């Protein structure tokens, strides 16, 4: 795919995706969504990519949805021809499509938020595994002040990240708040000088992948996002029992414990292509 609204760089097994519309404050477009979904799919299927960093070009991370028609902005991924209303059962917001792509990516995804992140600019980061932010960045779930409701699956992710009380405060008011408040509430891992955010993200990414099995990371990430939704811990127990058996008998665990006993580095050579993307105990809803 020919990328125009993003750019990508692969170095040290880390794919950096940069929102690349600095003249428009990296405002989100349908093309940007399509390009990011494509890049994330590539990251998920490419064994040479162990982690993903998402950042923005210029002075902000993302100012939200592009509002100028020529910019390609639209809340929804459909052609709204005059006189034709899309069927409600098939409407999908573009930010949500991106959030699901991030959620389904089996590699660690780190947000290096280099400046203001508003609307979809912040909701797109919620499915990411770690969020770093630049000092004094302005953040806002501003939807109610625009007369619309939250999107990008944020009503699912935000309460899980910061708790229902803080999520309600931010979303109902729609007020802008500073990065430091977000860090205190647990929205952000840490706050850094603007010119250090990406490098700190790279340091964290290198630490995450230095000694870990790609397959074990992919499975553990899925377990931590999905298992808390079970109604009883015994359901998580069943999943964990199957996963540790499969990983030990068929995937990277085959050499992991042996290498530990033999005091040598393990050989983690299982391709993610050999591991199922979907398991029957995590049923995905049928979305058309």
C-alpha positions in Angstrom: 0.0 0.0 0.0 1.3 3.5 -0.9 1.3 5.4 2.4 0.5 9.1 2.2 -1.0 10.0 5.6 1.5 8.0 7.6 5.1 6.9 7.3 6.8 3.8 8.6 10.3 2.8 9.6 11.6 -0.6 10.8 14.7 -0.6 12.9 15.9 -3.1 15.6 12.8 -5.1 15.0 10.7 -2.1 16.0 8.2 -0.7 13.6 7.6 3.1 14.1 4.3 4.4 12.6 4.3 8.2 12.3 1.1 10.1 11.7 2.3 12.3 8.8 0.0 15.3 8.2 1.9 17.9 10.2 0.4 20.8 8.2 -3.1 19.6 9.4 -1.9 18.8 13.0 -2.1 15.1 12.0 -5.9 15.3 11.8 -7.4 11.8 11.3 -8.7 10.8 7.9 -10.2 7.7 6.4 -7.0 7.2 4.4 -5.0 7.5 7.6 -7.2 4.8 9.1 -6.8 2.5 6.1 -3.0 3.0 6.1 -2.6 2.4 9.8 -4.8 -0.8 9.6 -2.6 -2.0 6.8 0.6 -1.3 8.7 -0.7 -3.0 11.8 -1.7 -6.1 9.8 1.8 -6.2 8.3 3.3 -5.9 11.8 1.2 -8.7 13.1 2.2 -11.1 10.3 5.9 -10.2 10.0 8.1 -12.1 12.3 10.9 -9.5 11.9 8.6 -6.9 13.7 8.6 -7.5 17.4 7.0 -4.2 18.6 5.2 -1.1 17.2 5.6 2.5 18.2 3.0 5.1 17.1 3.9 8.8 17.1 3.1 12.0 15.3 5.1 14.3 12.9 5.4 17.9 13.9 4.3 19.6 17.1 1.3 17.5 18.0 0.2 13.9 18.1 -3.2 14.2 16.6 -5.8 17.0 16.7 -8.7 14.7 16.1 -10.9 14.0 13.1 -10.2 16.0 10.0 -13.2 18.4 9.5 -12.3 19.7 6.1 -14.0 17.7 3.3 -10.9 17.9 1.1 -8.9 16.4 3.8 -10.8 13.1 3.5 -12.2 13.2 7.0 -15.4 11.4 8.0 -16.6 9.7 11.1 -17.8 6.7 9.2 -16.4 4.4 6.6 -19.1 4.6 4.0 -20.0 6.7 1.0 -22.8 9.0 2.0 -24.4 9.7 -1.4 -27.2 12.2 -1.4 -30.5 10.7 -0.5 -29.0 7.5 0.8 -28.7 6.8 4.5 -26.5 3.9 5.4 -28.3 1.0 7.2 -27.7 1.3 10.9 -26.6 -2.3 11.2 -23.6 -1.7 8.9 -22.4 1.7 10.2 -18.9 1.5 11.7 -16.9 4.4 12.9 -13.5 4.7 11.4 -11.7 5.2 14.8 -13.3 2.0 16.0 -12.0 0.1 13.0 -8.5 1.3 13.9 -8.9 0.5 17.6 -9.9 -3.1 16.7 -6.9 -3.4 14.5 -4.7 -2.4 17.4 -6.5 -4.7 19.7 -6.0 -7.6 17.3 -2.3 -6.9 16.7 -0.3 -9.5 18.6 2.8 -7.4 19.0 3.2 -4.8 21.8 2.0 -1.4 20.7 3.4 1.7 22.4 2.0 5.2 21.9 4.7 8.0 21.9 2.3 10.9 22.2 4.5 13.9 21.2 1.9 16.6 21.8 -1.7 17.4 21.9 -4.1 14.4 21.5 -7.8 15.2 21.2 -10.9 13.2 20.2 -9.8 10.3 18.1 -6.3 11.5 18.7 -6.5 10.1 22.2 -9.1 7.4 21.8 -7.0 5.6 19.2 -4.3 5.2 21.8 -6.5 3.4 24.4 -6.0 -0.1 22.9 -2.3 0.4 22.8 -0.4 -1.4 25.5 1.7 1.5 26.9 1.2 5.2 26.4 3.9 7.8 26.9 3.2 11.5 26.6 5.1 14.8 26.2 5.1 17.3 29.0 2.3 19.9 28.9 0.4 18.1 26.1 -3.3 18.9 26.0 -5.6 15.9 26.1 -9.4 15.8 25.6 -12.3 13.4 25.1 -14.2 16.4 23.7 -17.1 14.6 22.1 -20.0 15.9 24.3 -18.8 19.5 23.6 -19.3 18.7 19.9 -22.7 17.2 20.5 -21.6 13.6 19.7 -20.8 10.5 21.7 -17.5 8.7 22.2 -16.1 6.5 19.5 -13.1 4.2 18.7 -14.4 1.6 21.2 -13.4 4.1 23.9 -16.5 3.4 26.0 -15.0 -0.1 26.4 -11.3 0.7 26.8 -11.3 4.0 28.9 -13.0 2.6 32.0 -10.7 -0.4 31.9 -7.6 1.9 31.8 -8.5 4.6 34.3 -11.7 3.3 36.1 -15.3 4.4 35.6 -15.2 7.5 37.9 -12.4 9.2 36.0 -13.7 8.0 32.6 -17.1 9.6 33.4 -15.6 12.9 34.5 -13.5 13.3 31.4 -16.1 12.1 28.9 -19.2 13.8 30.3 -17.4 17.2 30.7 -15.5 17.0 27.5 -12.9 19.3 29.0 -9.3 19.5 28.0 -6.8 18.4 30.6 -3.1 18.3 30.8 -0.8 15.3 30.3 0.2 15.3 34.0 -3.4 14.8 35.1 -3.6 11.8 32.7 -0.4 10.3 34.2 -1.8 10.7 37.7 -5.0 8.9 36.7 -3.1 6.0 35.0 -3.9 7.0 31.4 -0.2 7.4 30.7 2.7 5.3 31.8 4.9 8.4 32.1 5.5 12.0 31.0 8.7 13.1 29.2 10.2 16.1 27.4 8.8 16.4 23.9 12.0 15.5 22.2 12.6 12.4 24.4 9.2 10.7 24.0 10.0 8.6 21.0 13.4 7.5 22.3 12.0 6.5 25.7 9.4 4.5 23.8 12.2 2.8 21.8 14.0 2.0 25.1 10.8 0.4 26.5 10.2 -1.5 23.3 13.8 -2.9 23.3 13.3 -3.9 26.9 10.0 -5.7 26.2 11.4 -7.7 23.3 15.0 -8.3 24.5 14.5 -11.7 26.2 10.9 -12.6 25.6 9.4 -15.1 23.3 7.3 -13.5 20.4 4.7 -16.3 20.7 4.5 -16.0 24.5 4.2 -12.2 24.3 1.4 -12.5 21.7 -0.6 -15.0 23.8 0.0 -13.2 27.1 -1.2 -9.9 25.6 -4.4 -11.5 24.4 -5.0 -13.2 27.8 -4.6 -9.9 29.7 -7.0 -8.1 27.5 -9.6 -10.8 27.1 -9.6 -13.0 30.3 -10.8 -10.2 32.7 -14.0 -10.2 30.8 -14.9 -13.7 32.0 -17.5 -13.9 34.8 -15.5 -16.4 36.9 -11.8 -16.9 37.5 -12.3 -20.6 36.7 -12.8 -19.6 33.0 -9.4 -17.8 33.1 -8.0 -21.0 34.7 -9.2 -23.1 31.8 -7.6 -20.7 29.2 -4.3 -20.5 31.1 -4.1 -24.3 31.4 -4.6 -24.7 27.7 -2.2 -21.9 26.8 0.7 -23.1 29.0 0.3 -26.6 27.7 0.3 -25.6 24.1 3.1 -23.2 24.4 5.3 -25.7 26.3 4.5 -28.7 24.1 4.3 -27.1 20.6 5.7 -23.5 20.6 8.6 -21.6 22.1 8.2 -23.2 25.5 9.7 -26.4 24.1 13.2 -24.9 24.5 12.5 -22.2 27.2 12.8 -24.4 30.3 15.5 -26.6 28.8 17.6 -23.5 28.1 17.1 -22.2 31.6 18.3 -25.5 33.1 21.3 -25.6 30.7 22.1 -22.0 31.4 22.0 -20.9 27.8 19.9 -18.4 25.8 16.6 -20.1 24.6 15.8 -20.6 20.9 12.5 -18.9 20.3 12.0 -19.8 16.6 8.2 -20.5 16.4 6.6 -18.3 13.7 3.4 -16.5 14.7 2.0 -17.9 11.5 2.0 -21.3 13.3 -0.1 -20.0 16.2 -3.9 -19.6 15.8 -5.1 -16.0 15.7 -8.5 -16.9 17.3 -9.4 -19.4 19.9 -12.9 -20.8 20.6 -12.8 -19.6 24.3 -12.5 -16.0 23.0 -15.5 -15.7 20.7 -15.5 -12.6 18.6 -18.9 -11.0 17.8 -20.1 -11.4 14.2 -19.4 -7.9 12.8 -20.3 -7.4 9.2 
